[in-house]
Amino acid sequence: MDKNLAENSDTLPHTDATPMPDPNLTDETNGEQPPPPPSEENPPGEEKKEENVETTESADASADSVESPPPSFEKISEEVDEFLVSLHEKDEIPDYVGKFLDLVEENLAKCESGKAKWEEILEKDTWLLESVNRISKLKKILTRHDENETVEEKDEKRDSTRNRIGVIQQKAMSFLEEDFRVLMEDSRMPMELNTDGQTVDSKGKHVASEEGGDSDHQPDESETNFPGYTDEVIACMSKIACEMLTGGYESECCQVYIVARRAAFEEIQQKLGLERISIDDMVQKVQWEILARDMIPAWTNTIRKCTTVYFPGERKLAEAVFSSNQSVAAGLFGSLSRGVVIPLLNFAEGAAMTKRAGEKLFKLLDMYETLRDVIPKLDGLFPEESSEELKTEITLAKTRLGEAAIAIFCDLENSIKSEPAKNPVPGGAVHPLTRYIMNYLIIAGDYKETLEQVFRDHSKIESIDSSSRFDDNENDVVPEEASSPFSAQLMRVMDLLDASLEGKAKLYRDVALSNFFMMNNGRYTLQKIKSSTEMSQVMGNTWCRKKSSELRNYHKTYQRETWNKVLTCLSQEGLTVNGKVQKPVLKERFKSFNTLFDEIHRTQSLWVVRDEQLQSELRVSISAVVIPAYRAFFGRFSQNLDSGRQSEKYIKYQPEDIETYIDDLFDGKPPQSNARRKT
C-alpha cells in the first residue's frame, strides 16, 4: 500500500489547509497547546483529503530513505565525535557507531592490498589516524563503563561492540605499526660519513682535526643532518606514535623505534670501521696490529662523535617523535644510548686486557683520553640518574685502561734490565736500546699530562723515596718535578738506561772508543730530551746541566786518549841543539805523526756519529787542536828536509790535507788511501 501511495503521491492535489488535530494528542503527550478548531475556510469535508496528503508525504520520505546513498564516512565520523563528547554511562550506543566501524573495516581491508612506501604514507589521507583516535576513545570509554557496571547491568550490545572495537583497533594498530616502521627505516637519508677524520700530528699523536683536536670535534655538513629525517617525516612519525601510545600500544611502537635506531647506529659504526667484537676475541684472536691500525681509531672516532653529534641528535629525535609523552622519549633515548655505549666500553676493557707490550701504551692512552674527555659532556645530555650511571661505567673502563698503561710504562724497566751486554755496538754508535727508550719517552712526552694524571690517580706501584735513590752518588740530583709519580718513574728509567750503557761501554777495549760510545749515546739522550718541551719540563734544567757536564768529561777523555798523543809528535822539544835542527829527530817526528795520524784516521773513519751536529762539533774540535799545531810545525821545519825524495818520504801530508782527512771521520766508512795531496 505504501508503495502505491508513493507512486501516486505526485498526483495528489496540493493544499494549504491546516490539518485536523489528532484527537489522541493531548498536552501531556506533545507538550504543546492543541491546534485551533477548523474554521470556515477549512471545512470538515477537506479533512480526509489532508490526511491522504500526509500519508503520501510519509510514503515519499520512506522511499527516499531506501533509495538515497548511505551517509559519508566524514558525516558518520562527525556523529561519532559528537557521541564521544556527550556520552553518558547509561547512554545507548547509537546505530551509526556500528556503521562507523563497518566503514573502518572496509577501509582497512583496502589497505591490505599492498605495502605502502614512505612517500605514500606522507601523502595518504589522515582517515586512519583519525579513525584510530576515535576507536581508542570508544574502547576506553566502554572499557571504563564495563568496569563500573554490575553483572545485572551487563549489556550484550555494549559487550559485542567493545569486543568488535578491540579487534578493529588491533588491526588498525598493526597498519600504523607497519607505517611507523617504514618511516623509521626507509625514509632515513643515508649518511656519508667522513672516515678519514683521523690525522696525525708532527709527533705521531692521533688527533681528529687540525683545529682543537678530538675533544673539540666540529661536525661536518653530513653530520649536521643527523639523524637524517625530514621535518615532514618526523611530524608524521610523531602523529603515529601519539595514537599508538594513546591506544595502549606503547610497547609495539617503542620496539619498532628502538630496533630501527639500533640498526642505524650499527650502520654508522660499520662505516666508521668499527666491528662488533667480543672481549674474548679481542684478547685471544685479533692481532694487535689490526686493533691499532683500524679498530681503535674507529672506536675513538665513534665515542667522540656519539657525544658531540649522534647522542644530541638522537635525543632531539626521540623528543620530537614522542612529543606526546616525554617520559617515553627519555626512556627510549636512555635505553638506546646505553645499548650503544656498553659495547664500546666492553671494547675498551678488552683492549686493556690484551697482552702487555710497549707499543700498546699510546693507543691505550688515546682511549683513556677519549673516555676522560667524554665524561663531562654527559651532564645535561642525559637525565641525572642515567648520567651518573653512565659516568660510573665509563670511569671504570677508564680506570682499567689507566692501570694497563701504568703496567706497560713500568715494563720499560724490564726492557732495559733484560737487554744483554755481550757484544759492543760497532763504531761506538748509538745503541739500539738507547734509540728505542728515548724515542719511546719522547712520544710519551706528548702524553705528559695524561700520564701524570694516570700515575697520580691509578698507580699501584710503591711510592718512591727519591732522596734514598741518590744516596749512593752525591752528584746525582732529584729532578725539579720528582714529586710527581710519573716524573719519579721516568727518572728511574733514565738511571737504569745510564747504568746499562756504562756496562756496555766496558765491552770496548779501547778507552777512547768506550768514552766515545758514552759521549755518543749521552748526546743522543740529551738532544732528545731538549727536543721535547714536555720531557724537558719533566727532567728539568738541573738534569740537563748534569748530563752536559758528563758529556764534556767523556769528550775530554776521548781527545786525551787519541789526538793529544798526536800533538806529542809535533813537539819542538829536542829538535834543535845549539840552534841547529837535528834531522834524524825531525825525520822521526814526521814519521811518527804520519803513522799515528794514519792509524787514527783509519780507525775513527769507521766510528759512527749519526747526529750531524755532534759530528760537526767533533771535527771542528779536532781540527782546532791538530791543524794549527801541524801547520806551525810544518812551516818551521819542513824546509830542513831536502827537497825531492827525502821530503816526500817524511812529509806525507800538507796542512790542508789534514783538514780534508778529518772531515772523513765518523762516517762509518772505510778510509780512502792517505796518499799525499800535492799543492
C-alpha positions in Angstrom: 0.0 0.0 0.0 2.9 2.4 0.9 4.4 1.7 -2.5 1.2 2.7 -4.3 0.9 5.8 -2.2 4.5 6.7 -3.1 3.8 6.1 -6.7 0.6 8.2 -6.7 1.9 10.9 -4.4 2.7 13.3 -7.3 -1.0 13.2 -8.4 -2.4 14.4 -5.1 -3.7 18.0 -5.1 -1.6 20.5 -3.1 -3.5 22.4 -0.4 -2.6 25.0 2.3 -5.4 23.9 4.5 -4.5 23.3 8.2 -4.8 19.6 9.0 -7.2 18.4 11.7 -5.7 17.7 15.1 -5.2 14.1 16.2 -7.9 13.5 18.8 -5.5 11.3 20.6 -2.9 14.0 21.2 -3.0 15.9 24.5 -1.0 18.5 26.3 0.7 15.7 28.1 1.8 13.8 25.0 3.2 16.5 22.9 3.9 19.3 25.3 2.2 21.9 23.1 -1.1 23.7 23.0 -3.7 21.8 20.9 -4.4 23.3 17.4 -7.4 25.6 17.0 -10.7 24.1 15.7 -11.3 24.1 12.0 -12.5 27.4 10.6 -14.9 28.1 7.9 -12.0 28.1 5.4 -11.2 24.5 6.4 -14.5 22.6 6.3 -14.7 19.1 7.6 -15.0 17.7 4.3 -11.4 18.5 3.5 -10.0 16.6 6.5 -9.9 13.3 4.6 -8.0 14.9 1.8 -5.4 16.4 4.1 -4.8 13.0 5.8 -4.2 11.5 2.4 -1.6 14.2 1.7 0.2 13.5 4.9 0.2 9.8 4.2 1.6 10.3 0.8 4.4 12.6 2.1 5.3 10.0 4.6 5.5 7.4 1.9 7.7 9.7 -0.1 10.1 10.0 2.9 10.2 6.3 3.3 11.0 5.8 -0.4 13.8 8.4 -0.2 15.4 6.6 2.8 15.6 3.4 0.8 17.0 4.8 -2.4 19.3 7.6 -1.2 23.1 6.9 -0.9 24.5 6.0 2.6 25.9 8.8 4.7 29.5 9.7 4.1 32.4 8.5 6.3 33.0 12.1 7.3 29.4 12.6 8.3 29.4 9.4 10.4 32.8 10.4 11.9 31.3 13.7 13.0 28.4 11.9 14.6 30.8 9.6 16.5 32.7 12.7 17.7 29.5 14.2 19.0 28.6 11.0 20.7 32.0 10.8 22.4 31.7 14.3 23.7 28.2 13.9 25.0 28.4 10.2 26.0 27.0 9.3 29.4 27.5 6.0 31.1 23.8 4.9 30.7 23.5 6.1 27.1 22.8 3.5 24.5 25.2 3.0 21.6 23.6 4.5 18.5 23.5 2.6 15.3 25.8 5.0 13.5 28.7 3.7 15.7 28.2 0.3 14.1 28.1 1.9 10.7 31.4 3.8 11.5 33.0 0.5 12.5 31.8 -1.1 9.2 33.4 1.7 7.2 36.6 1.5 9.1 36.8 -2.2 8.4 36.1 -1.6 4.7 39.0 0.9 4.5 41.3 -1.4 6.4 40.5 -4.2 4.0 41.6 -1.9 1.2 44.9 -1.2 3.0 45.7 -4.9 2.9 46.2 -4.9 -0.8 49.9 -4.0 -0.6 52.6 -2.3 1.4 52.8 1.4 1.2 56.0 3.3 0.6 57.0 6.1 2.9 56.3 8.7 0.3 52.8 7.3 0.0 52.3 7.3 3.8 53.1 11.0 3.9 50.6 11.7 1.2 47.9 9.4 2.5 44.6 10.8 4.0 44.5 11.2 7.7 41.5 9.0 8.0 43.4 6.1 9.6 45.0 8.3 12.3 41.6 10.0 13.0 39.8 6.6 13.0 42.2 5.0 15.3 41.8 8.0 17.6 38.1 7.6 17.7 38.3 3.8 18.2 40.7 4.2 21.0 38.4 6.7 22.7 35.4 4.4 22.2 37.3 1.5 23.6 38.5 3.5 26.6 35.0 4.7 27.5 33.3 1.4 27.0 36.0 -0.4 29.0 35.7 2.1 31.8 31.9 1.7 31.8 32.2 -2.1 31.8 34.4 -2.0 34.8 31.9 0.1 36.7 28.7 -1.8 35.9 27.3 -4.7 37.8 26.5 -8.2 36.5 22.9 -7.2 36.3 23.7 -4.1 34.3 25.7 -6.0 31.7 24.6 -5.0 28.2 25.2 -7.6 25.4 25.2 -4.9 22.7 27.9 -2.9 24.6 30.0 -6.1 25.1 29.7 -7.0 21.5 30.6 -3.5 20.3 33.5 -3.3 22.7 34.9 -6.7 21.5 34.5 -5.6 17.9 36.2 -2.3 18.6 39.1 -4.2 20.2 39.5 -6.4 17.1 39.4 -3.4 14.7 41.8 -1.5 16.9 44.3 -4.3 16.8 44.1 -4.5 13.0 44.4 -0.7 12.6 47.3 -0.5 15.0 49.1 -3.2 13.0 48.8 -0.9 10.0 50.1 2.1 12.0 53.0 0.0 13.3 54.0 -1.0 9.8 53.7 2.6 8.6 55.8 3.7 11.6 58.4 1.0 10.8 58.6 2.1 7.1 59.0 5.7 8.1 61.7 4.8 10.6 63.7 2.6 8.3 63.0 3.6 4.7 62.7 7.4 5.0 66.1 8.0 6.7 68.5 9.7 4.4 71.8 7.8 4.2 74.8 9.5 5.8 78.1 9.9 4.0 80.5 9.8 7.0 84.0 11.3 6.8 86.0 8.2 7.8 89.3 10.0 7.1 88.9 12.3 10.0 91.9 10.8 11.8 95.1 12.8 11.2 98.5 12.6 12.9 100.4 15.5 14.3 104.1 16.1 13.9 104.9 13.9 16.8 102.8 11.0 15.7 99.9 11.5 18.1 96.5 10.9 16.6 94.1 13.8 16.5 90.7 14.1 14.8 91.0 17.6 13.4 93.7 20.2 12.9 91.7 22.7 15.0 91.3 21.8 18.6 91.9 18.1 18.4 89.4 15.3 19.1 87.8 16.9 22.1 86.7 19.9 20.1 85.4 18.0 17.2 83.3 20.1 14.8 80.7 18.1 12.9 80.9 18.3 9.1 77.9 19.0 6.9 76.8 15.4 6.6 76.8 15.0 10.4 74.7 18.1 11.0 71.8 16.3 9.2 71.9 13.5 11.7 69.7 11.5 12.2 68.6 12.1 8.6 64.8 12.6 8.8 63.0 15.5 7.2 60.7 17.6 9.4 57.7 16.3 7.4 58.6 12.7 8.2 59.2 13.4 11.9 55.9 15.1 12.1 54.2 12.1 10.6 56.0 9.7 12.9 55.0 11.8 15.9 51.3 11.6 15.0 51.5 7.8 14.6 53.4 7.4 17.9 50.9 9.6 19.7 48.0 7.4 18.5 49.8 4.1 19.3 50.7 5.3 22.8 47.2 6.7 23.4 45.6 3.4 22.2 47.7 1.3 24.6 50.3 0.1 22.0 53.3 1.7 23.6 55.5 -1.4 23.7 54.9 -2.2 20.0 55.7 1.4 19.0 58.8 1.6 21.2 60.1 -1.7 19.9 59.9 -0.6 16.3 61.7 2.7 17.2 64.5 1.0 19.2 65.1 -1.6 16.6 65.3 0.9 13.8 67.6 3.3 15.7 69.9 0.5 16.8 70.3 -0.6 13.2 71.1 3.0 12.3 73.9 3.1 14.9 75.3 -0.3 13.8 75.4 1.1 10.2 77.3 4.2 11.5 79.8 2.1 13.3 80.4 -0.1 10.3 81.0 3.0 8.2 83.5 4.3 10.8 85.3 0.9 10.6 84.3 -0.4 14.0 83.2 -4.0 14.1 81.3 -5.5 17.0 83.7 -7.9 18.7 83.6 -9.8 22.0 86.2 -9.3 24.7 87.4 -12.9 24.4 88.0 -12.4 20.6 89.9 -9.2 21.3 92.2 -10.8 23.8 92.7 -14.2 22.0 92.1 -13.9 18.3 92.5 -10.4 16.9 96.1 -9.3 16.1 97.1 -6.1 17.8 98.3 -4.6 14.5 94.7 -4.7 13.3 93.3 -3.2 16.5 95.9 -0.4 16.5 95.6 0.4 12.8 91.9 0.1 12.2 89.7 -0.6 15.2 91.0 1.6 18.0 91.0 4.8 15.8 87.4 3.9 14.7 86.4 3.3 18.3 87.9 6.7 19.4 86.1 8.4 16.5 82.8 6.7 17.3 83.0 7.6 21.0 83.7 11.3 20.3 81.1 11.6 17.6 78.5 9.9 19.8 78.8 12.6 22.5 79.2 15.6 20.2 76.8 14.7 17.3 74.9 11.4 17.5 73.6 11.4 21.0 72.4 15.1 21.0 70.7 14.4 17.6 69.2 11.2 18.9 67.8 12.9 21.9 66.1 15.6 19.8 64.7 12.9 17.5 63.2 10.9 20.4 61.7 14.1 21.9 60.2 15.1 18.6 58.8 11.7 17.7 57.4 11.1 21.2 56.4 14.7 21.9 53.1 13.5 23.4 55.0 11.7 26.1 58.4 13.0 27.1 59.0 10.3 29.7 58.8 7.6 27.0 61.2 9.7 24.9 63.6 9.9 27.7 63.4 6.2 28.4 64.0 5.3 24.7 66.9 7.7 24.4 68.5 6.3 27.6 68.0 2.7 26.5 69.4 3.3 23.1 72.4 5.2 24.3 73.2 2.6 26.9 72.9 -0.1 24.2 75.5 1.8 22.2 77.8 2.8 25.0 78.1 -0.5 26.8 79.6 -2.5 23.8 82.0 0.4 23.3 83.1 0.2 26.9 83.5 -3.6 26.6 85.8 -2.9 23.6 87.9 -0.6 25.9 88.1 -3.3 28.6 89.1 -5.9 26.0 91.9 -3.6 24.8 93.2 -3.2 28.4 93.2 -6.9 28.8 95.4 -7.7 25.8 98.9 -8.9 26.4 101.3 -6.2 27.6 103.6 -4.7 25.0 105.4 -1.4 24.8 103.9 -0.4 21.5 100.4 -0.6 23.0 100.9 2.2 25.5 100.0 5.1 23.3 96.8 3.6 21.8 95.6 2.8 25.3 96.3 6.4 26.3 94.4 7.6 23.3 91.4 5.6 24.6 92.0 6.8 28.1 91.9 10.4 27.0 88.8 9.8 24.9 86.8 8.5 27.9 88.2 11.2 30.1 87.0 13.9 27.8 83.6 12.3 27.3 82.6 12.2 31.0 82.0 16.0 31.4 79.8 16.0 28.3 77.3 13.6 29.8 76.0 16.3 32.1 72.9 17.8 30.5 72.8 15.2 27.8 71.2 12.5 29.9 68.8 12.7 32.8 70.8 12.9 36.1 70.2 9.3 37.1 71.2 7.9 33.7 74.2 10.3 33.5 75.6 9.1 36.8 75.1 5.5 35.8 77.0 6.0 32.5 79.7 8.0 34.3 80.3 5.1 36.6 80.6 2.7 33.7 82.9 4.9 31.8 85.1 5.7 34.8 85.5 2.0 35.4 86.6 1.4 31.8 88.9 4.4 32.0 90.5 3.0 35.2 91.2 -0.3 33.5 92.9 1.5 30.6 95.0 3.6 33.1 96.1 0.6 35.0 97.2 -1.2 31.8 99.1 1.9 30.7 101.0 2.1 34.0 101.9 -1.5 33.8 103.2 -1.1 30.3 105.2 2.0 31.1 106.8 0.4 34.1 107.8 -2.6 32.0 110.4 -0.2 30.4 112.5 -1.1 33.4 112.4 -4.8 32.5 113.2 -3.9 28.9 116.4 -2.2 30.0 117.4 -4.8 32.5 116.9 -7.7 30.2 119.0 -6.1 27.4 122.2 -8.3 27.2 125.6 -6.6 27.4 127.5 -9.2 25.3 128.6 -7.6 22.0 129.6 -4.0 21.7 127.9 -1.9 19.0 130.3 -1.4 16.1 132.0 2.0 15.9 130.7 3.2 19.2 127.4 4.1 17.6 124.2 4.9 19.5 122.9 1.7 20.9 119.5 0.4 19.7 118.3 0.3 23.3 119.1 4.0 23.6 117.2 4.8 20.5 114.2 2.7 21.5 114.0 4.1 25.0 114.4 7.7 24.1 112.1 7.6 21.1 109.5 5.9 23.3 109.9 8.5 26.0 109.6 11.4 23.5 106.3 10.0 22.3 105.3 9.6 26.0 106.1 13.3 26.4 103.2 14.1 24.1 101.0 12.4 26.8 102.8 14.0 29.7 99.7 15.4 31.4 97.7 12.2 30.8 100.5 10.1 32.2 100.8 12.3 35.2 97.1 12.0 35.7 97.1 8.2 35.3 100.0 7.7 37.7 98.5 10.1 40.2 95.1 8.6 40.1 95.6 5.0 39.4 99.2 4.0 40.1 99.6 0.9 42.3 103.4 0.9 42.3 105.2 1.6 45.6 105.8 5.2 46.3 109.4 6.1 45.6 111.6 7.8 48.1 113.6 10.0 45.7 116.2 11.1 48.2 117.2 7.5 49.1 117.7 6.6 45.5 120.5 9.1 45.1 122.4 8.5 48.4 125.0 6.3 46.6 126.2 9.2 44.4 126.3 12.7 45.8 126.4 14.1 42.3 123.0 12.7 41.4 120.2 15.2 41.9 116.4 15.0 42.2 114.6 16.5 39.2 112.5 19.6 39.8 109.3 17.7 39.4 110.3 14.4 41.2 107.2 14.9 43.4 105.1 13.7 40.5 104.8 9.9 40.4 105.3 10.0 36.7 108.4 12.1 37.0 109.9 9.7 39.5 109.2 6.7 37.3 110.7 8.5 34.4 113.8 9.3 36.4 114.1 5.7 37.4 114.1 4.7 33.7 116.8 7.2 32.8 119.0 6.0 35.7 118.6 2.4 34.5 119.5 3.4 30.9 122.6 5.2 32.1 123.7 2.2 34.1 123.0 -0.2 31.2 125.1 2.0 28.8 128.0 2.1 31.3 128.0 -1.7 31.3 128.0 -1.8 27.5 130.8 0.7 27.3 133.1 -1.6 29.2 132.9 -4.1 26.4 135.2 -1.8 24.3 139.0 -2.5 24.9 139.9 0.9 23.6 139.4 3.5 26.3 138.9 6.2 23.6 136.2 4.3 21.9 134.5 3.5 25.3 134.3 7.2 26.1 133.3 8.0 22.5 130.4 5.5 22.9 129.2 7.1 26.1 129.6 10.6 24.6 127.6 9.5 21.5 124.8 7.9 23.4 124.7 10.6 26.1 124.5 13.3 23.4 121.6 11.4 21.7 119.8 11.2 25.0 120.3 14.9 25.9 119.2 16.1 22.4 116.1 14.0 22.6 115.2 15.4 25.9 115.8 19.0 24.8 113.8 18.4 21.6 110.7 17.8 23.7 109.2 20.7 25.7 107.3 18.2 27.8 110.2 16.0 28.6 112.5 19.0 29.3 109.9 20.1 31.9 109.8 16.7 33.5 113.6 16.2 33.6 114.4 19.8 34.5 117.3 22.1 33.8 119.4 20.6 36.6 119.4 17.2 34.9 120.3 18.7 31.5 123.3 20.6 33.0 124.5 17.5 34.7 124.2 15.5 31.5 126.1 18.2 29.6 128.9 18.1 32.2 129.2 14.3 31.8 129.4 14.7 28.0 132.3 17.2 28.3 134.2 14.7 30.5 133.7 11.9 28.0 134.9 14.2 25.2 138.0 15.3 27.1 138.9 11.7 27.9 138.4 10.7 24.2 140.5 13.5 23.0 143.2 12.9 25.5 143.4 9.2 24.5 143.7 10.0 20.8 144.5 13.5 19.5 146.6 14.6 22.4 149.0 11.8 21.5 149.2 13.2 18.0 150.3 16.5 19.4 153.3 14.9 21.2 154.7 14.1 17.7 154.7 17.8 16.9 156.6 18.8 19.9 159.6 21.0 19.2 161.4 19.8 22.3 164.7 18.1 21.5 164.6 19.1 17.8 167.3 21.7 18.0 170.8 21.5 19.5 172.8 24.8 19.7 170.3 26.3 17.3 170.7 23.6 14.8 167.9 21.3 13.7 168.6 17.6 14.3 167.4 16.0 11.0 167.2 12.4 12.3 165.0 13.5 15.2 162.9 15.7 12.8 162.5 12.8 10.4 161.4 10.5 13.3 158.8 13.2 14.4 157.3 13.4 10.9 157.3 9.7 10.6 155.6 9.2 14.0 153.0 11.8 13.1 152.2 10.1 9.8 151.9 6.7 11.4 149.7 7.8 14.3 147.5 10.0 12.1 147.0 7.2 9.6 146.1 4.8 12.4 143.6 7.2 14.0 142.1 8.2 10.6 141.7 4.6 9.6 140.1 3.6 12.9 137.9 6.5 13.5 136.6 6.7 10.0 134.7 3.6 10.9 133.3 5.1 14.1 129.7 6.3 13.7 128.1 9.6 14.7 124.7 10.0 13.1 124.0 13.3 14.8 125.2 15.8 12.2 125.7 18.5 14.8 127.8 16.3 17.1 129.7 15.0 14.1 130.5 18.6 13.0 131.4 19.6 16.6 133.8 16.7 16.9 135.5 17.5 13.6 135.8 21.2 14.4 137.3 20.5 17.9 139.8 18.0 16.4 140.8 20.4 13.6 141.2 23.2 16.2 143.7 21.1 18.1 145.6 19.3 15.3 145.7 21.7 12.3 147.3 24.8 14.0 149.9 22.6 15.6 150.8 20.8 12.4 150.8 24.0 10.3 153.2 25.6 12.7 155.4 22.5 12.9 155.3 22.1 9.1 156.0 25.8 8.4 159.0 25.9 10.7 160.7 22.5 10.0 159.7 21.2 6.5 162.4 23.3 4.7 165.1 21.5 6.8 164.5 18.4 4.8 166.0 18.1 1.4 163.5 18.5 -1.4 162.8 15.6 -3.6 162.7 12.0 -2.4 163.6 12.8 1.2 160.9 15.4 1.5 158.2 13.1 0.0 159.3 10.2 2.2 158.8 12.0 5.5 156.3 14.8 4.7 153.2 12.8 3.8 150.6 15.5 4.5 150.3 19.1 3.6 148.4 21.2 6.3 145.3 21.5 4.1 145.3 17.7 3.7 144.8 17.2 7.4 141.5 19.1 7.4 140.3 17.1 4.5 141.0 13.8 6.2 139.5 14.9 9.5 136.3 15.6 7.5 136.3 11.9 6.7 135.9 10.9 10.3 132.8 9.3 11.9 131.0 8.3 8.7 131.3 4.6 9.4 133.0 4.1 6.0 136.4 2.5 5.3 139.0 5.3 4.6 140.4 6.1 1.2 144.2 5.9 0.6 146.0 8.5 2.5 148.3 9.4 -0.4 149.9 12.8 0.0 148.0 15.5 -1.8 150.3 17.9 -3.6 149.5 21.5 -3.8 
